[in-house]
């Protein structure tokens, strides 16, 4: 499980490099992401542009990470592909997570 992590000052930029977040990698994904976030103790902007597929295990991993974070550490999901965004919308998790359409780099330059 590999992430590209950059400190952007007020928040941590994390780019997901996996194309699929499914049952095969959900647990390592959750554990590694949680480890990174807890280590840096900053809000996270998670670039999901590379993720083309997410199943219920992947969604469960995202929920577990969010629930494990203190209230002051937000997680913003950026640049979701239509298929992944559909999973969040159908399960109404789009009301729970802060979802932004732009990639992290665009957002950082604004």
C-alpha positions in Angstrom: 0.0 0.0 0.0 1.5 3.3 -1.1 0.4 6.8 -0.8 2.1 10.0 -1.9 2.2 12.3 1.1 3.0 16.0 1.1 2.8 18.5 3.9 0.9 21.6 2.6 1.2 23.6 5.8 -2.3 23.7 7.2 -3.2 20.2 6.0 -1.7 17.0 4.6 -2.0 16.2 1.0 -2.3 12.5 0.4 -2.7 11.0 -3.1 -4.0 7.4 -3.3 -2.0 5.5 -5.9 -4.2 2.4 -6.0 -6.8 1.9 -8.8 -9.0 -0.3 -6.6 -10.0 -0.1 -3.0 -11.7 -3.4 -2.4 -11.7 -6.4 -0.1 -8.2 -7.4 -1.1 -6.6 -4.2 0.1 -9.2 -2.5 2.4 -7.5 -3.4 5.7 -3.9 -2.4 4.7 -5.4 0.8 3.1 -7.2 1.7 6.4 -4.2 0.8 8.6 -1.6 2.8 6.5 -3.9 5.8 6.0 -4.7 5.9 9.7 -1.0 5.6 10.6 -0.1 8.5 8.3 -2.8 10.8 9.6 -2.2 10.1 13.3 1.6 10.6 12.8 1.2 14.0 11.2 -1.8 15.2 13.3 -3.2 17.5 10.6 -6.4 17.6 8.5 -6.2 15.6 5.3 -7.0 16.3 1.7 -7.2 12.8 0.1 -6.8 12.8 -3.7 -8.9 10.0 -5.0 -8.3 10.6 -8.8 -6.5 7.3 -9.4 -9.2 5.2 -7.7 -11.6 3.8 -10.4 -13.3 1.2 -8.2 -14.4 1.0 -4.6 -16.5 -1.8 -3.1 -18.3 -1.9 0.3 -15.0 -3.1 2.0 -13.2 0.0 0.7 -16.1 2.3 1.8 -16.0 0.6 5.2 -12.2 1.3 5.4 -12.8 5.0 4.7 -15.5 5.2 7.3 -13.3 3.4 9.9 -10.5 5.9 9.2 -12.9 8.9 9.6 -14.4 7.5 12.8 -11.0 6.9 14.4 -9.8 10.5 13.9 -10.3 13.2 16.5 -12.9 15.9 15.6 -10.2 18.5 14.8 -8.7 16.3 12.1 -11.0 16.6 9.1 -10.7 14.4 6.0 -11.6 15.9 2.6 -12.0 13.6 -0.3 -10.9 15.3 -3.6 -11.2 14.4 -7.3 -13.3 11.3 -7.1 -14.0 9.4 -10.3 -17.7 9.0 -11.2 -17.8 5.3 -10.1 -16.4 6.0 -6.7 -18.5 9.1 -6.2 -21.6 7.0 -7.0 -20.7 4.6 -4.2 -20.6 7.5 -1.7 -23.8 9.0 -3.1 -25.8 5.7 -3.1 -24.9 5.0 0.5 -25.5 8.6 1.5 -21.9 8.8 2.7 -21.6 12.0 0.5 -23.5 13.6 3.4 -20.9 12.4 6.0 -17.7 13.1 4.1 -16.6 16.5 2.7 -16.3 15.7 -1.0 -14.7 18.2 -3.4 -14.6 17.8 -7.2 -11.1 19.3 -7.7 -7.8 17.6 -7.4 -5.5 18.7 -4.6 -3.0 20.5 -6.9 -5.7 22.8 -8.3 -7.1 23.5 -4.9 -3.7 24.3 -3.5 -3.0 26.8 -6.3 -6.2 28.8 -5.8 
